Amino acid sequence: MNANYPLRPYLPADAMALRELFAQSIEELTQEDYDEDQRLAWISRAEDAAAFARRLAAATTLVIQVEGEYLGFASLKDNKVLDMLYVHPHHAGEGVGSALCEALEKIAAARGAQSITADSSETAVLFFEGRGYVPVRRSSVPVDDMWLTNTAMTKPLKPQGTPPAKPH
């Protein structure tokens, strides 16, 4: 597991490749939790390429790309919401999602956020719990004519410069 992935800001030239990664991630990694119709409805949220690119550009979006290959991306919206976190299926479990999440948590804390939230897919709940997020509520979200369940999760953040707690 490589925790030292090269992180960089999203560029408009990334939009098409990230749309493809978004679709592949949903299609291949969420099959145990969502049926085919639900996955297709979810993927359709990126159908409008310009709108998807605007969504990425409007947030603090980080990309991991190694030797030309896109491994994953994540977006921080309003400095406190982990809006998107997607990893290429071939790189799931390699620390890509953790590296992206860690970076956005640090950015949010440095900008003064007290906590960070994420609307997690069923597939990602254990990932977020492993990073210290706590489930707040489950929801069903309408996407096209399908309902997708997710779990709102939150994690408190330490402001940058706060010394670590001393053990007793």
PAZAPA-4460 file (N, C-alpha, C; in steps of 0.05 Angstrom, whole numbers, plus 32768, in hexadecimal, padded with zeros to 4 digits):
% residues 168
    n_x    n_y    n_z   ca_x   ca_y   ca_z    c_x    c_y    c_z   seq   type   mol
   8011   7FE8   8000   8000   8000   8000   8012   8019   8000     1      M     A
   800E   802A   7FED   801E   8042   7FEA   800F   805A   7FF4     2      N     A
   8017   8065   800B   8009   807C   8016   8014   8096   800A     3      A     A
   8028   8095   7FFA   8035   80AD   7FEF   802D   80B2   7FD2     4      N     A
   8014   80B1   7FCC   800B   80B6   7FB1   800E   80D3   7FAB     5      Y     A
   8014   80D9   7F92   8016   80F6   7F8A   7FFB   8102   7F86     6      P     A
   7FF5   8116   7F97   7FDB   8124   7F96   7FDF   813D   7F86     7      L     A
   7FCB   8144   7F76   7FCC   815E   7F68   7FAF   8168   7F65     8      R     A
   7FAD   8182   7F60   7F92   818D   7F5C   7F86   8184   7F42     9      P     A
   7F6C   8183   7F42   7F5D   817D   7F29   7F62   8192   7F14    10      Y     A
   7F64   8189   7EFB   7F67   819B   7EE4   7F50   8195   7ED1    11      L     A
   7F47   81A9   7EC2   7F31   81A3   7EAF   7F37   818C   7E9C    12      P     A
   7F50   8188   7E95   7F57   8172   7E83   7F52   8156   7E8F    13      A     A
   7F4E   8155   7EAA   7F49   813C   7EB7   7F2B   8132   7EB5    14      D     A
   7F1A   8144   7EAE   7EFD   813F   7EB0   7EF4   8125   7EA3    15      A     A
   7EFC   8120   7E8A   7EF2   8108   7E7C   7EFC   80EF   7E89    16      M     A
   7F16   80EE   7E90   7F21   80D7   7E9D   7F14   80D2   7EB8    17      A     A
   7F0E   80E7   7EC7   7F02   80E3   7EE1   7EE5   80DA   7EDF    18      L     A
   7ED7   80E2   7ECA   7EBC   80D8   7EC5   7EBD   80BA   7EC1    19      R     A
   7ED1   80B1   7EB1   7ED4   8094   7EAC   7EDB   8085   7EC6    20      E     A
   7EED   8091   7ED6   7EF5   8084   7EEF   7EDC   8083   7F02    21      L     A
   7ECD   8098   7F03   7EB4   8099   7F13   7EA2   8082   7F0B    22      F     A
   7E9D   807E   7EF2   7E8B   8069   7EE8   7E97   804D   7EEE    23      A     A
   7EB1   8049   7EE9   7EBD   802F   7EEE   7EBC   8028   7F0C    24      Q     A
   7EC2   803C   7F1D   7EC2   8038   7F39   7EA6   802F   7F43    25      S     A
   7E92   803D   7F3B   7E76   8036   7F42   7E6F   801B   7F37    26      I     A
   7E74   8016   7F1E   7E6C   7FFD   7F11   7E79   7FE5   7F1E    27      E     A
   7E93   7FE7   7F24   7EA1   7FCF   7F2D   7EA3   7FCC   7F4B    28      E     A
   7EA3   7FE2   7F5A   7EA8   7FE0   7F77   7E8E   7FDF   7F88    29      L     A
   7E77   7FE6   7F7C   7E5F   7FE8   7F8D   7E4B   7FD2   7F86    30      T     A
   7E53   7FBE   7F77   7E40   7FA9   7F6F   7E32   7F9A   7F86    31      Q     A
   7E40   7F97   7F9C   7E34   7F88   7FB3   7E1F   7F99   7FC1    32      E     A
   7E1F   7FB3   7FBE   7E0D   7FC4   7FCD   7DF7   7FD1   7FBD    33      D     A
   7DFB   7FD3   7FA2   7DE7   7FE0   7F91   7DE3   7FCF   7F78    34      Y     A
   7DC9   7FCD   7F6F   7DC4   7FBD   7F58   7DCB   7FCD   7F3E    35      D     A
   7DC9   7FC0   7F28   7DD2   7FCC   7F0F   7DC4   7FE6   7F08    36      E     A
   7DA9   7FE6   7F0C   7D9A   7FFE   7F06   7DA3   8015   7F18    37      D     A
   7DA8   800F   7F32   7DB1   8024   7F44   7DCD   802E   7F3C    38      Q     A
   7DDF   801C   7F34   7DFA   8025   7F2C   7DF8   8036   7F13    39      R     A
   7DE7   802E   7F00   7DE5   803E   7EE7   7DD9   805A   7EED    40      L     A
   7DC6   805C   7EFF   7DBB   8076   7F06   7DD1   8087   7F13    41      A     A
   7DE1   807B   7F25   7DF7   8089   7F32   7E0B   8093   7F1E    42      W     A
   7E13   8081   7F0C   7E26   8089   7EF7   7E1C   809F   7EE5    43      I     A
   7E01   80A0   7EE1   7DF5   80B4   7ED0   7DF9   80D0   7EDB    44      S     A
   7E00   80D3   7EF5   7E04   80ED   7F01   7E1C   80FB   7EF4    45      R     A
   7E2D   80EC   7EE5   7E43   80F9   7ED7   7E3F   80F9   7EB9    46      A     A
   7E26   80F4   7EB1   7E20   80F3   7E94   7E25   810E   7E86    47      E     A
   7E1E   8123   7E94   7E23   813E   7E89   7E40   8145   7E90    48      D     A
   7E51   8143   7E7C   7E6E   8146   7E80   7E75   8162   7E8A    49      A     A
   7E67   8176   7E80   7E6D   8192   7E88   7E65   8196   7EA6    50      A     A
   7E4E   818B   7EAD   7E45   818E   7EC9   7E57   817F   7EDC    51      A     A
   7E61   8167   7ED4   7E73   8158   7EE4   7E8D   8167   7EE8    52      F     A
   7E97   8173   7ED2   7EB0   8183   7ED3   7EAC   819B   7EE6    53      A     A
   7E95   81A8   7EE4   7E8F   81BF   7EF5   7E8F   81B7   7F13    54      R     A
   7E83   819F   7F18   7E82   8196   7F34   7E9E   8191   7F3F    55      R     A
   7EAF   8185   7F2E   7ECB   8181   7F37   7EDA   819B   7F3B    56      L     A
   7ED6   81AE   7F29   7EE4   81C8   7F2A   7EDA   81D9   7F41    57      A     A
   7EC0   81D6   7F49   7EB5   81E7   7F5E   7EBE   81DF   7F7A    58      A     A
   7EC9   81C7   7F7C   7ED2   81BD   7F96   7EF1   81BD   7F96    59      A     A
   7EFC   81B7   7FAD   7F19   81B1   7FAF   7F1C   8194   7FA7    60      T     A
   7F24   818F   7F8E   7F26   8174   7F84   7F43   816C   7F81    61      T     A
   7F4A   8155   7F8C   7F65   814A   7F8A   7F64   8131   7F79    62      L     A
   7F7A   812D   7F6A   7F7C   8117   7F57   7F96   8108   7F5D    63      V     A
   7F95   80ED   7F5B   7FAD   80DD   7F5C   7FB0   80D1   7F40    64      I     A
   7FC6   80D7   7F34   7FCC   80CD   7F19   7FE9   80C4   7F1A    65      Q     A
   7FEE   80AA   7F12   8009   809F   7F12   800F   8095   7EF7    66      V     A
   8025   809F   7EEB   802D   8097   7ED0   8016   8098   7EBC    67      E     A
   8007   80AE   7EBE   7FF1   80B2   7EAB   7FD7   80A5   7EB2    68      G     A
   7FD8   8093   7EC6   7FC0   8084   7ECD   7FB2   8091   7EE5    69      E     A
   7F98   8096   7EE2   7F88   80A1   7EF8   7F81   808B   7F0C    70      Y     A
   7F8A   808F   7F25   7F84   807C   7F3A   7F6C   8083   7F4B    71      L     A
   7F67   809E   7F4E   7F50   80A6   7F5D   7F4E   80C4   7F5F    72      G     A
   7F37   80CE   7F6A   7F33   80EA   7F6E   7F20   80EE   7F85    73      F     A
   7F21   8106   7F91   7F0F   810C   7FA7   7F0A   812A   7FA7    74      A     A
   7EF3   8133   7FB0   7EEB   814F   7FB1   7EE2   8157   7FCD    75      S     A
   7EEA   816F   7FD5   7EE2   817B   7FEE   7ED0   8193   7FE6    76      L     A
   7EB7   8192   7FEF   7EA4   81A8   7FE8   7E9E   81B8   8001    77      K     A
   7E9D   81D2   7FFE   7E97   81E4   8014   7EAA   81E1   802C    78      D     A
   7EC1   81D7   8027   7ED6   81D3   803A   7ECF   81C0   8051    79      N     A
   7EB8   81B1   804F   7EB1   81A0   8065   7EA2   8187   805C    80      K     A
   7E9E   8184   8042   7E90   816C   8037   7EA2   815D   8024    81      V     A
   7EA7   8144   802A   7EB5   8133   8017   7EA0   812B   8002    82      L     A
   7EA0   8139   7FEC   7E8A   8137   7FD8   7E8D   811E   7FC7    83      D     A
   7EA5   8119   7FBE   7EAA   8101   7FAD   7EC5   80F5   7FB5    84      M     A
   7EC5   80DA   7FB5   7EDE   80CB   7FB9   7EDB   80B2   7FA9    85      L     A
   7EEB   80B0   7F94   7EE9   8099   7F82   7F05   808F   7F7B    86      Y     A
   7F08   8074   7F7C   7F21   8067   7F76   7F1D   8054   7F5F    87      V     A
   7F30   8053   7F4D   7F2F   8040   7F37   7F2D   8024   7F42    88      H     A
   7F1C   8013   7F37   7F19   7FF8   7F42   7F33   7FE8   7F44    89      P     A
   7F45   7FEC   7F31   7F5F   7FDE   7F31   7F71   7FE6   7F48    90      H     A
   7F6A   7FFC   7F55   7F7B   8007   7F6A   7F6D   8008   7F85    91      H     A
   7F55   7FFC   7F87   7F46   7FFC   7FA0   7F56   7FEC   7FB5    92      A     A
   7F57   7FF5   7FCD   7F65   7FE7   7FE2   7F83   7FED   7FE3    93      G     A
   7F8D   8000   7FD3   7FA9   8006   7FD1   7FB1   8020   7FE0    94      E     A
   7F9D   802C   7FED   7FA3   8044   7FFC   7F9D   805E   7FED    95      G     A
   7F93   805C   7FD4   7F8D   8073   7FC4   7F77   8084   7FD2    96      V     A
   7F61   8077   7FDA   7F4B   8085   7FE7   7F54   8091   8001    97      G     A
   7F65   8083   8010   7F6F   808D   802A   7F80   80A6   8025    98      S     A
   7F92   80A5   8011   7FA3   80BC   800C   7F92   80D5   8004    99      A     A
   7F7E   80D1   7FF4   7F6D   80E7   7FEC   7F5D   80F2   8003   100      L     A
   7F52   80E0   8013   7F42   80E8   802A   7F53   80F7   803E   101      C     A
   7F6A   80EC   8044   7F7D   80F9   8057   7F84   8115   804E   102      E     A
   7F8A   8119   8035   7F91   8133   802A   7F7A   8147   802D   103      A     A
   7F62   813F   8027   7F4B   8151   8028   7F44   8157   8045   104      L     A
   7F47   8143   8057   7F43   8148   8074   7F56   815E   807E   105      E     A
   7F70   815B   8076   7F84   816F   807E   7F7E   818B   8073   106      K     A
   7F75   818C   805A   7F6E   81A6   804E   7F56   81B2   805E   107      I     A
   7F42   81A2   8063   7F2A   81AD   8071   7F33   81B7   808D   108      A     A
   7F43   81A7   809B   7F4C   81B0   80B6   7F5C   81C9   80B5   109      A     A
   7F6E   81CB   80A1   7F7F   81E3   809E   7F6E   81FB   8098   110      A     A
   7F58   81F8   808B   7F46   820E   8085   7F32   8213   809B   111      R     A
   7F35   8205   80B2   7F25   820B   80C9   7F0C   81FA   80CD   112      G     A
   7F07   81E6   80BD   7EF0   81D5   80C0   7EF2   81C5   80DA   113      A     A
   7EDD   81C4   80E9   7EDC   81B4   8102   7ED7   8197   80FD   114      Q     A
   7ECA   8191   80E7   7EC3   8175   80E0   7EC0   8173   80C2   115      S     A
   7EBF   815A   80B8   7EBB   8155   809C   7EA5   8140   809A   116      I     A
   7E95   8142   8086   7E7F   812F   8082   7E81   8123   8066   117      T     A
   7E75   810B   8064   7E74   80FD   804A   7E59   80EE   8049   118      A     A
   7E4C   80EE   8032   7E36   80DD   802D   7E41   80C4   8020   119      D     A
   7E45   80B0   8030   7E53   8097   8027   7E40   8084   801A   120      S     A
   7E49   8078   8004   7E3B   8061   7FF9   7E3C   804A   800D   121      S     A
   7E2A   8037   8009   7E2B   801F   801B   7E47   8012   8019   122      E     A
   7E52   8013   8001   7E6C   8006   7FFC   7E82   8012   800C   123      T     A
   7E81   802C   8011   7E97   803B   801D   7E94   803F   803B   124      A     A
   7E7E   8036   8048   7E7A   803C   8064   7E91   8031   8075   125      V     A
   7E9A   8019   8071   7EB0   800D   8081   7ECA   801D   807C   126      L     A
   7ECF   8026   8064   7EE7   8037   805E   7EE6   804F   8070   127      F     A
   7ED0   805E   8070   7ECE   8076   807F   7ECF   8071   809D   128      F     A
   7EC1   805B   80A7   7EC3   8055   80C3   7EE0   8050   80CB   129      E     A
   7EEF   8043   80BA   7F0C   803D   80BF   7F1C   8057   80C1   130      G     A
   7F12   806D   80B6   7F20   8086   80B7   7F15   8098   80CD   131      R     A
   7F04   808D   80DE   7EFA   809D   80F5   7EE0   80AB   80F0   132      G     A
   7ED2   80A6   80DA   7EB8   80B2   80D5   7EA3   80A3   80E4   133      Y     A
   7E8E   80B1   80ED   7E78   80A4   80FC   7E5E   80A8   80EC   134      V     A
   7E4F   8092   80E9   7E35   8095   80DB   7E22   80A7   80EA   135      P     A
   7E15   80B9   80DB   7E02   80CB   80E7   7DE5   80C3   80E0   136      V     A
   7DE0   80BD   80C6   7DC6   80B5   80BE   7DC8   80A7   80A3   137      R     A
   7DB5   8095   809E   7DB2   8088   8084   7D9D   8096   8074   138      R     A
   7DA1   8098   805A   7D8D   80A6   8049   7D89   8096   802F   139      S     A
   7D73   809B   8023   7D6E   8091   8008   7D6C   80A9   7FF6   140      S     A
   7D7D   80AA   7FE1   7D7F   80C1   7FD0   7D73   80BA   7FB4   141      V     A
   7D61   80CA   7FAA   7D56   80C4   7F8F   7D6A   80CD   7F7A   142      P     A
   7D70   80BA   7F68   7D82   80C0   7F51   7D73   80B5   7F38   143      V     A
   7D6B   80C6   7F26   7D59   80BF   7F10   7D40   80B3   7F1D   144      D     A
   7D39   809A   7F15   7D22   808D   7F21   7D2A   8077   7F35   145      D     A
   7D43   8078   7F3E   7D4D   8064   7F51   7D51   8071   7F6C   146      M     A
   7D52   8061   7F81   7D59   806A   7F9C   7D74   805D   7FA4   147      W     A
   7D87   806D   7FAC   7DA1   8063   7FB5   7DA4   806A   7FD3   148      L     A
   7DAC   8056   7FE2   7DB0   805B   7FFF   7DCC   8064   8004   149      T     A
   7DCF   8075   8017   7DEA   807E   8020   7DE9   8084   803E   150      N     A
   7E00   8088   8049   7E02   808E   8065   7E12   80A8   8069   151      T     A
   7E05   80BC   8076   7E14   80D5   807C   7E27   80CE   8093   152      A     A
   7E40   80D6   8090   7E54   80D0   80A4   7E64   80E9   80AA   153      M     A
   7E6E   80EC   80C2   7E7D   8103   80CA   7E96   80FC   80DA   154      T     A
   7EAA   810D   80D9   7EC2   8109   80E7   7ECB   8124   80F2   155      K     A
   7ED1   8125   810C   7EDC   813E   8117   7EF9   8142   810D   156      P     A
   7F00   815B   8109   7F1C   8161   8100   7F2A   8171   8116   157      L     A
   7F43   816C   8118   7F54   817D   812A   7F5E   8195   811A   158      K     A
   7F5B   81AD   8124   7F66   81C4   8115   7F84   81C0   8112   159      P     A
   7F8F   81C9   80FC   7FAC   81C7   80F8   7FBB   81D6   810E   160      Q     A
   7FD1   81CA   8117   7FE1   81D7   812C   7FD8   81CE   8148   161      G     A
   7FC3   81BE   814A   7FBB   81B4   8164   7FCE   819E   816C   162      T     A
   7FDA   819F   8183   7FEC   818A   818B   7FDD   8170   8191   163      P     A
   7FE9   8159   818B   7FDB   8140   8191   7FD6   813D   81AF   164      P     A
   7FC0   812F   81B5   7FB9   812B   81D1   7FCF   811A   81DE   165      A     A
   7FD5   8121   81F7   7FEA   8112   8205   7FDD   80FA   8212   166      K     A
   7FEA   80E2   8211   7FDE   80CB   821E   7FE0   80CF   823C   167      P     A
   7FCD   80C3   824B   7FCC   80C6   8268   7FDF   80B4   8275   168      H     A
***
